[in-house]
């Protein structure tokens, strides 16, 4: 593996770990890991945050492809993304929680 490729992978890992450095985002990940797809309000109720605060955190997690979403009419349901990085991050957060 070349130096540039290794550097890019290290930068991606750092960005993913930065997402887990927030207690709010880690809590959201733990809730999503225990349940299947949930709408924002259910997540907000579970973590004790406002709808808008959870939406913001989910936006960050979604843009990093850590959570996935599916629209069902007006309701958007979020879940842990089905990729290796998302699964590894959830495993990491669970191990430390």
Phi, psi and omega in degrees: 000132181286162181298319179296319180294319179295321178297317179297319179293321179294321178294320178296316179299318180297319179296319180293317178295327177298324178298322181282350182285349177268127178299323180296313180293320178298319178296317178300316179298319179296319179296314181294329179290332181275333183246170172275214182294133181231145173285162184305316184297323177295319177295315180302316178297321182291325184260355178072038179236167177284159178304313183293323179294318178293319178302318179298312181296320178295326176299317178295315180293324180291317180295335177270003180062035176266327173240152177243159178223156178221127179273133176233088186070237179272350183264134176248124180253135181251148177210169176292132180296146182274054178231164185297320181296316180297315180296321179293320180294318178296318178299318178299311181296318178298320181295329182266344183280000000 
